[in-house]
Amino acid sequence: MTTKTPSTVRPAGDKASEKAAYAAVQGIPAVDAHDLDRLGFNVWRWMTGRKDTLEEAVRSAGARLTISEEEAVRRIKEALQRQGIAL
């Protein structure tokens, strides 16, 4: 068995939609950091596909938030608007 060095990771650019989505969910109180990862992923999916509403994306993330989903959606929308992303 051989061990290979891991592949290099190239970080996304500052304007990448992935960074915007994950930045938008930072600061939302959740039980675990992985909850924010799931939430950020679902926000990114919503941003790139927009088949559902943002409310449905937050709900489908299944993140254990310590605030209401409505408050989380409001905060995410505000964060995306501050980044210049049209909703």
N, CA, C and O atoms as a Tinker XYZ file with bonds, in Angstrom:
   348  protein
     1  N      0.840000   -1.163000    0.000000    73     2
     2  CA     0.000000    0.000000    0.000000    64     1     3
     3  C      0.894000    1.237000    0.000000    63     2     4     5
     4  O      1.865000    1.318000    0.752000    81     3
     5  N      0.551000    2.195000   -0.853000    73     3     6
     6  CA     1.311000    3.432000   -0.907000    64     5     7
     7  C      0.461000    4.594000   -0.402000    63     6     8     9
     8  O     -0.768000    4.575000   -0.462000    81     7
     9  N      1.144000    5.571000    0.080000    73     7    10
    10  CA     0.455000    6.756000    0.549000    64     9    11
    11  C      0.808000    7.902000   -0.377000    63    10    12    13
    12  O      1.979000    8.231000   -0.563000    81    11
    13  N     -0.203000    8.498000   -0.945000    73    11    14
    14  CA     0.016000    9.616000   -1.850000    64    13    15
    15  C     -0.250000   10.912000   -1.098000    63    14    16    17
    16  O     -1.019000   10.948000   -0.137000    81    15
    17  N      0.394000   11.959000   -1.550000    73    15    18
    18  CA     0.133000   13.261000   -0.939000    64    17    19
    19  C     -1.259000   13.724000   -1.370000    63    18    20    21
    20  O     -1.693000   13.424000   -2.482000    81    19
    21  N     -1.948000   14.441000   -0.513000    73    19    22
    22  CA    -3.296000   14.888000   -0.868000    64    21    23
    23  C     -3.267000   15.914000   -1.989000    63    22    24    25
    24  O     -2.273000   16.610000   -2.191000    81    23
    25  N     -4.351000   15.992000   -2.696000    73    23    26
    26  CA    -4.475000   16.971000   -3.769000    64    25    27
    27  C     -4.453000   18.374000   -3.176000    63    26    28    29
    28  O     -4.887000   18.595000   -2.045000    81    27
    29  N     -3.945000   19.302000   -3.951000    73    27    30
    30  CA    -3.946000   20.683000   -3.487000    64    29    31
    31  C     -5.350000   21.261000   -3.650000    63    30    32    33
    32  O     -6.098000   20.884000   -4.553000    81    31
    33  N     -5.676000   22.158000   -2.779000    73    31    34
    34  CA    -6.986000   22.799000   -2.820000    64    33    35
    35  C     -6.790000   24.241000   -3.224000    63    34    36    37
    36  O     -6.003000   24.971000   -2.621000    81    35
    37  N     -7.511000   24.640000   -4.247000    73    35    38
    38  CA    -7.440000   26.018000   -4.703000    64    37    39
    39  C     -8.636000   26.760000   -4.121000    63    38    40    41
    40  O     -9.775000   26.418000   -4.438000    81    39
    41  N     -8.413000   27.760000   -3.285000    73    39    42
    42  CA    -9.533000   28.472000   -2.681000    64    41    43
    43  C    -10.358000   29.212000   -3.736000    63    42    44    45
    44  O     -9.837000   29.664000   -4.755000    81    43
    45  N    -11.638000   29.319000   -3.465000    73    43    46
    46  CA   -12.527000   30.049000   -4.365000    64    45    47
    47  C    -12.201000   31.531000   -4.318000    63    46    48    49
    48  O    -11.684000   32.032000   -3.320000    81    47
    49  N    -12.500000   32.214000   -5.384000    73    47    50
    50  CA   -12.262000   33.652000   -5.441000    64    49    51
    51  C    -13.172000   34.411000   -4.491000    63    50    52    53
    52  O    -14.161000   33.872000   -3.995000    81    51
    53  N    -12.831000   35.656000   -4.245000    73    51    54
    54  CA   -13.597000   36.464000   -3.298000    64    53    55
    55  C    -15.029000   36.698000   -3.751000    63    54    56    57
    56  O    -15.907000   36.903000   -2.913000    81    55
    57  N    -15.284000   36.671000   -5.034000    73    55    58
    58  CA   -16.627000   36.928000   -5.564000    64    57    59
    59  C    -17.408000   35.639000   -5.807000    63    58    60    61
    60  O    -18.507000   35.686000   -6.361000    81    59
    61  N    -16.873000   34.506000   -5.411000    73    59    62
    62  CA   -17.531000   33.221000   -5.665000    64    61    63
    63  C    -18.828000   33.110000   -4.868000    63    62    64    65
    64  O    -18.915000   33.564000   -3.728000    81    63
    65  N    -19.828000   32.498000   -5.489000    73    63    66
    66  CA   -21.125000   32.356000   -4.830000    64    65    67
    67  C    -21.027000   31.471000   -3.592000    63    66    68    69
    68  O    -21.788000   31.648000   -2.641000    81    67
    69  N    -20.100000   30.527000   -3.598000    73    67    70
    70  CA   -19.928000   29.668000   -2.428000    64    69    71
    71  C    -19.517000   30.489000   -1.212000    63    70    72    73
    72  O    -20.063000   30.321000   -0.122000    81    71
    73  N    -18.549000   31.377000   -1.411000    73    71    74
    74  CA   -18.086000   32.209000   -0.300000    64    73    75
    75  C    -19.198000   33.120000    0.189000    63    74    76    77
    76  O    -19.337000   33.336000    1.393000    81    75
    77  N    -19.989000   33.654000   -0.725000    73    75    78
    78  CA   -21.084000   34.545000   -0.339000    64    77    79
    79  C    -22.118000   33.792000    0.483000    63    78    80    81
    80  O    -22.618000   34.316000    1.479000    81    79
    81  N    -22.442000   32.574000    0.081000    73    79    82
    82  CA   -23.454000   31.793000    0.794000    64    81    83
    83  C    -22.984000   31.439000    2.200000    63    82    84    85
    84  O    -23.728000   31.608000    3.166000    81    83
    85  N    -21.760000   30.952000    2.317000    73    83    86
    86  CA   -21.255000   30.567000    3.630000    64    85    87
    87  C    -21.028000   31.791000    4.529000    63    86    88    89
    88  O    -21.197000   31.710000    5.746000    81    87
    89  N    -20.648000   32.913000    3.930000    73    87    90
    90  CA   -20.478000   34.130000    4.718000    64    89    91
    91  C    -21.818000   34.646000    5.224000    63    90    92    93
    92  O    -21.892000   35.238000    6.301000    81    91
    93  N    -22.879000   34.424000    4.449000    73    91    94
    94  CA   -24.202000   34.910000    4.831000    64    93    95
    95  C    -24.751000   34.187000    6.054000    63    94    96    97
    96  O    -25.572000   34.743000    6.784000    81    95
    97  N    -24.313000   32.968000    6.283000    73    95    98
    98  CA   -24.845000   32.215000    7.429000    64    97    99
    99  C    -23.959000   32.319000    8.661000    63    98   100   101
   100  O    -24.349000   31.872000    9.740000    81    99
   101  N    -22.778000   32.899000    8.517000    73    99   102
   102  CA   -21.900000   33.063000    9.676000    64   101   103
   103  C    -22.564000   33.997000   10.677000    63   102   104   105
   104  O    -23.150000   35.009000   10.293000    81   103
   105  N    -22.477000   33.668000   11.925000    73   103   106
   106  CA   -23.065000   34.495000   12.965000    64   105   107
   107  C    -24.477000   34.086000   13.336000    63   106   108   109
   108  O    -25.027000   34.580000   14.320000    81   107
   109  N    -25.075000   33.182000   12.556000    73   107   110
   110  CA   -26.398000   32.681000   12.924000    64   109   111
   111  C    -26.191000   31.643000   14.021000    63   110   112   113
   112  O    -25.432000   30.693000   13.832000    81   111
   113  N    -26.847000   31.806000   15.151000    73   111   114
   114  CA   -26.619000   30.876000   16.254000    64   113   115
   115  C    -27.179000   29.487000   15.947000    63   114   116   117
   116  O    -28.354000   29.324000   15.620000    81   115
   117  N    -26.305000   28.504000   16.062000    73   115   118
   118  CA   -26.680000   27.118000   15.806000    64   117   119
   119  C    -26.060000   26.231000   16.882000    63   118   120   121
   120  O    -25.135000   26.638000   17.585000    81   119
   121  N    -26.579000   25.028000   16.994000    73   119   122
   122  CA   -26.104000   24.088000   18.005000    64   121   123
   123  C    -24.677000   23.641000   17.700000    63   122   124   125
   124  O    -23.864000   23.501000   18.613000    81   123
   125  N    -24.367000   23.416000   16.424000    73   123   126
   126  CA   -23.075000   22.860000   16.030000    64   125   127
   127  C    -22.587000   23.582000   14.772000    63   126   128   129
   128  O    -23.390000   24.088000   13.987000    81   127
   129  N    -21.285000   23.625000   14.592000    73   127   130
   130  CA   -20.720000   24.267000   13.397000    64   129   131
   131  C    -21.155000   23.552000   12.123000    63   130   132   133
   132  O    -21.280000   24.185000   11.075000    81   131
   133  N    -21.384000   22.254000   12.196000    73   131   134
   134  CA   -21.823000   21.502000   11.021000    64   133   135
   135  C    -23.221000   21.931000   10.580000    63   134   136   137
   136  O    -23.564000   21.811000    9.404000    81   135
   137  N    -24.020000   22.426000   11.507000    73   135   138
   138  CA   -25.331000   22.942000   11.142000    64   137   139
   139  C    -25.182000   24.143000   10.212000    63   138   140   141
   140  O    -25.951000   24.295000    9.263000    81   139
   141  N    -24.202000   24.987000   10.480000    73   139   142
   142  CA   -23.971000   26.136000    9.602000    64   141   143
   143  C    -23.412000   25.703000    8.256000    63   142   144   145
   144  O    -23.686000   26.336000    7.236000    81   143
   145  N    -22.627000   24.622000    8.243000    73   143   146
   146  CA   -22.140000   24.089000    6.970000    64   145   147
   147  C    -23.310000   23.639000    6.101000    63   146   148   149
   148  O    -23.366000   23.953000    4.912000    81   147
   149  N    -24.248000   22.896000    6.706000    73   147   150
   150  CA   -25.421000   22.439000    5.957000    64   149   151
   151  C    -26.265000   23.616000    5.497000    63   150   152   153
   152  O    -26.766000   23.629000    4.373000    81   151
   153  N    -26.419000   24.593000    6.360000    73   151   154
   154  CA   -27.205000   25.771000    6.018000    64   153   155
   155  C    -26.536000   26.541000    4.876000    63   154   156   157
   156  O    -27.205000   26.951000    3.927000    81   155
   157  N    -25.228000   26.737000    4.967000    73   155   158
   158  CA   -24.496000   27.429000    3.905000    64   157   159
   159  C    -24.596000   26.710000    2.578000    63   158   160   161
   160  O    -24.749000   27.346000    1.535000    81   159
   161  N    -24.511000   25.383000    2.606000    73   159   162
   162  CA   -24.631000   24.601000    1.378000    64   161   163
   163  C    -26.006000   24.783000    0.759000    63   162   164   165
   164  O    -26.121000   24.956000   -0.454000    81   163
   165  N    -27.048000   24.745000    1.576000    73   163   166
   166  CA   -28.402000   24.902000    1.052000    64   165   167
   167  C    -28.650000   26.318000    0.534000    63   166   168   169
   168  O    -29.372000   26.498000   -0.447000    81   167
   169  N    -28.066000   27.310000    1.174000    73   167   170
   170  CA   -28.181000   28.679000    0.669000    64   169   171
   171  C    -27.466000   28.783000   -0.676000    63   170   172   173
   172  O    -27.972000   29.426000   -1.595000    81   171
   173  N    -26.311000   28.164000   -0.799000    73   171   174
   174  CA   -25.577000   28.178000   -2.070000    64   173   175
   175  C    -26.390000   27.491000   -3.160000    63   174   176   177
   176  O    -26.463000   27.985000   -4.286000    81   175
   177  N    -27.005000   26.350000   -2.830000    73   175   178
   178  CA   -27.856000   25.653000   -3.818000    64   177   179
   179  C    -29.013000   26.539000   -4.241000    63   178   180   181
   180  O    -29.378000   26.576000   -5.416000    81   179
   181  N    -29.592000   27.255000   -3.278000    73   179   182
   182  CA   -30.684000   28.167000   -3.600000    64   181   183
   183  C    -30.191000   29.287000   -4.514000    63   182   184   185
   184  O    -30.877000   29.661000   -5.465000    81   183
   185  N    -29.005000   29.822000   -4.229000    73   183   186
   186  CA   -28.464000   30.914000   -5.028000    64   185   187
   187  C    -28.191000   30.484000   -6.461000    63   186   188   189
   188  O    -28.380000   31.272000   -7.387000    81   187
   189  N    -27.754000   29.258000   -6.655000    73   187   190
   190  CA   -27.381000   28.819000   -7.997000    64   189   191
   191  C    -28.558000   28.247000   -8.782000    63   190   192   193
   192  O    -28.539000   28.256000  -10.012000    81   191
   193  N    -29.587000   27.748000   -8.084000    73   191   194
   194  CA   -30.709000   27.153000   -8.795000    64   193   195
   195  C    -31.989000   27.952000   -8.693000    63   194   196   197
   196  O    -32.721000   28.093000   -9.673000    81   195
   197  N    -32.261000   28.474000   -7.514000    73   195   198
   198  CA   -33.458000   29.266000   -7.208000    64   197   199
   199  C    -34.751000   28.614000   -7.675000    63   198   200   201
   200  O    -35.636000   29.285000   -8.206000    81   199
   201  N    -34.857000   27.315000   -7.477000    73   199   202
   202  CA   -36.107000   26.635000   -7.807000    64   201   203
   203  C    -37.103000   26.759000   -6.659000    63   202   204   205
   204  O    -38.313000   26.809000   -6.880000    81   203
   205  N    -36.603000   26.808000   -5.467000    73   203   206
   206  CA   -37.436000   26.955000   -4.278000    64   205   207
   207  C    -37.203000   28.333000   -3.691000    63   206   208   209
   208  O    -36.411000   29.119000   -4.210000    81   207
   209  N    -37.891000   28.612000   -2.620000    73   207   210
   210  CA   -37.687000   29.881000   -1.928000    64   209   211
   211  C    -36.531000   29.735000   -0.938000    63   210   212   213
   212  O    -36.115000   28.622000   -0.618000    81   211
   213  N    -36.031000   30.843000   -0.469000    73   211   214
   214  CA   -34.978000   30.818000    0.542000    64   213   215
   215  C    -35.500000   30.176000    1.824000    63   214   216   217
   216  O    -34.769000   29.466000    2.514000    81   215
   217  N    -36.760000   30.429000    2.135000    73   215   218
   218  CA   -37.373000   29.825000    3.319000    64   217   219
   219  C    -37.338000   28.300000    3.243000    63   218   220   221
   220  O    -37.055000   27.627000    4.234000    81   219
   221  N    -37.630000   27.761000    2.054000    73   219   222
   222  CA   -37.589000   26.305000    1.877000    64   221   223
   223  C    -36.160000   25.779000    1.952000    63   222   224   225
   224  O    -35.929000   24.678000    2.452000    81   223
   225  N    -35.203000   26.556000    1.460000    73   223   226
   226  CA   -33.799000   26.142000    1.530000    64   225   227
   227  C    -33.336000   26.069000    2.983000    63   226   228   229
   228  O    -32.629000   25.137000    3.367000    81   227
   229  N    -33.733000   27.045000    3.784000    73   227   230
   230  CA   -33.357000   27.041000    5.203000    64   229   231
   231  C    -34.012000   25.857000    5.905000    63   230   232   233
   232  O    -33.373000   25.177000    6.708000    81   231
   233  N    -35.263000   25.616000    5.610000    73   231   234
   234  CA   -35.983000   24.505000    6.239000    64   233   235
   235  C    -35.375000   23.156000    5.832000    63   234   236   237
   236  O    -35.217000   22.270000    6.672000    81   235
   237  N    -35.036000   22.998000    4.554000    73   235   238
   238  CA   -34.515000   21.717000    4.081000    64   237   239
   239  C    -33.091000   21.449000    4.572000    63   238   240   241
   240  O    -32.631000   20.308000    4.535000    81   239
   241  N    -32.387000   22.494000    5.033000    73   239   242
   242  CA   -31.035000   22.281000    5.566000    64   241   243
   243  C    -31.072000   21.426000    6.822000    63   242   244   245
   244  O    -30.119000   20.703000    7.111000    81   243
   245  N    -32.152000   21.505000    7.558000    73   243   246
   246  CA   -32.250000   20.722000    8.785000    64   245   247
   247  C    -31.271000   21.179000    9.853000    63   246   248   249
   248  O    -30.927000   20.415000   10.754000    81   247
   249  N    -30.827000   22.412000    9.755000    73   247   250
   250  CA   -29.871000   22.946000   10.732000    64   249   251
   251  C    -30.578000   23.193000   12.059000    63   250   252   253
   252  O    -31.701000   23.696000   12.107000    81   251
   253  N    -29.892000   22.826000   13.124000    73   251   254
   254  CA   -30.449000   23.038000   14.467000    64   253   255
   255  C    -30.088000   24.451000   14.916000    63   254   256   257
   256  O    -29.047000   24.686000   15.529000    81   255
   257  N    -30.970000   25.372000   14.594000    73   255   258
   258  CA   -30.744000   26.776000   14.912000    64   257   259
   259  C    -31.331000   27.096000   16.271000    63   258   260   261
   260  O    -32.302000   26.475000   16.704000    81   259
   261  N    -30.732000   28.071000   16.941000    73   259   262
   262  CA   -31.261000   28.497000   18.233000    64   261   263
   263  C    -32.129000   29.745000   18.088000    63   262   264   265
   264  O    -32.552000   30.335000   19.082000    81   263
   265  N    -32.388000   30.138000   16.849000    73   263   266
   266  CA   -33.327000   31.216000   16.550000    64   265   267
   267  C    -34.372000   30.646000   15.598000    63   266   268   269
   268  O    -34.205000   29.544000   15.075000    81   267
   269  N    -35.439000   31.386000   15.375000    73   267   270
   270  CA   -36.485000   30.897000   14.476000    64   269   271
   271  C    -35.983000   30.884000   13.029000    63   270   272   273
   272  O    -35.048000   31.602000   12.674000    81   271
   273  N    -36.621000   30.059000   12.209000    73   271   274
   274  CA   -36.255000   30.022000   10.800000    64   273   275
   275  C    -36.531000   31.363000   10.131000    63   274   276   277
   276  O    -35.788000   31.785000    9.245000    81   275
   277  N    -37.591000   32.026000   10.551000    73   275   278
   278  CA   -37.926000   33.332000    9.977000    64   277   279
   279  C    -36.818000   34.355000   10.249000    63   278   280   281
   280  O    -36.449000   35.136000    9.371000    81   279
   281  N    -36.299000   34.338000   11.472000    73   279   282
   282  CA   -35.209000   35.246000   11.824000    64   281   283
   283  C    -33.948000   34.893000   11.037000    63   282   284   285
   284  O    -33.230000   35.787000   10.589000    81   283
   285  N    -33.674000   33.602000   10.865000    73   283   286
   286  CA   -32.501000   33.172000   10.100000    64   285   287
   287  C    -32.619000   33.643000    8.651000    63   286   288   289
   288  O    -31.645000   34.133000    8.079000    81   287
   289  N    -33.793000   33.501000    8.057000    73   287   290
   290  CA   -34.005000   33.939000    6.672000    64   289   291
   291  C    -33.784000   35.447000    6.571000    63   290   292   293
   292  O    -33.142000   35.918000    5.632000    81   291
   293  N    -34.307000   36.199000    7.520000    73   291   294
   294  CA   -34.132000   37.647000    7.510000    64   293   295
   295  C    -32.652000   38.015000    7.566000    63   294   296   297
   296  O    -32.195000   38.881000    6.819000    81   295
   297  N    -31.901000   37.353000    8.457000    73   295   298
   298  CA   -30.471000   37.650000    8.594000    64   297   299
   299  C    -29.698000   37.266000    7.331000    63   298   300   301
   300  O    -28.791000   37.986000    6.910000    81   299
   301  N    -30.058000   36.138000    6.733000    73   299   302
   302  CA   -29.373000   35.691000    5.509000    64   301   303
   303  C    -29.634000   36.678000    4.383000    63   302   304   305
   304  O    -28.713000   37.047000    3.655000    81   303
   305  N    -30.882000   37.109000    4.233000    73   303   306
   306  CA   -31.211000   38.079000    3.183000    64   305   307
   307  C    -30.431000   39.373000    3.375000    63   306   308   309
   308  O    -29.893000   39.925000    2.415000    81   307
   309  N    -30.368000   39.855000    4.608000    73   307   310
   310  CA   -29.620000   41.082000    4.882000    64   309   311
   311  C    -28.140000   40.906000    4.556000    63   310   312   313
   312  O    -27.522000   41.794000    3.969000    81   311
   313  N    -27.574000   39.765000    4.933000    73   311   314
   314  CA   -26.156000   39.520000    4.676000    64   313   315
   315  C    -25.880000   39.434000    3.173000    63   314   316   317
   316  O    -24.860000   39.942000    2.706000    81   315
   317  N    -26.758000   38.810000    2.424000    73   315   318
   318  CA   -26.569000   38.712000    0.980000    64   317   319
   319  C    -26.699000   40.088000    0.326000    63   318   320   321
   320  O    -25.941000   40.412000   -0.589000    81   319
   321  N    -27.636000   40.884000    0.780000    73   319   322
   322  CA   -27.797000   42.232000    0.236000    64   321   323
   323  C    -26.585000   43.106000    0.539000    63   322   324   325
   324  O    -26.181000   43.917000   -0.294000    81   323
   325  N    -26.004000   42.944000    1.728000    73   323   326
   326  CA   -24.790000   43.708000    2.070000    64   325   327
   327  C    -23.634000   43.333000    1.158000    63   326   328   329
   328  O    -22.744000   44.147000    0.910000    81   327
   329  N    -23.645000   42.095000    0.655000    73   327   330
   330  CA   -22.605000   41.651000   -0.258000    64   329   331
   331  C    -22.904000   42.037000   -1.706000    63   330   332   333
   332  O    -22.115000   41.754000   -2.607000    81   331
   333  N    -24.042000   42.681000   -1.920000    73   331   334
   334  CA   -24.393000   43.142000   -3.266000    64   333   335
   335  C    -25.079000   42.092000   -4.117000    63   334   336   337
   336  O    -25.100000   42.203000   -5.343000    81   335
   337  N    -25.638000   41.081000   -3.485000    73   335   338
   338  CA   -26.313000   40.016000   -4.229000    64   337   339
   339  C    -27.801000   40.350000   -4.289000    63   338   340   341
   340  O    -28.458000   40.544000   -3.266000    81   339
   341  N    -28.310000   40.411000   -5.515000    73   339   342
   342  CA   -29.724000   40.723000   -5.708000    64   341   343
   343  C    -30.567000   39.517000   -5.378000    63   342   344   345
   344  O    -30.254000   38.391000   -5.763000    81   343
   345  N    -31.645000   39.773000   -4.656000    73   343   346
   346  CA   -32.548000   38.676000   -4.269000    64   345   347
   347  C    -33.775000   38.642000   -5.135000    63   346   348
   348  O    -34.639000   37.786000   -4.949000    81   347
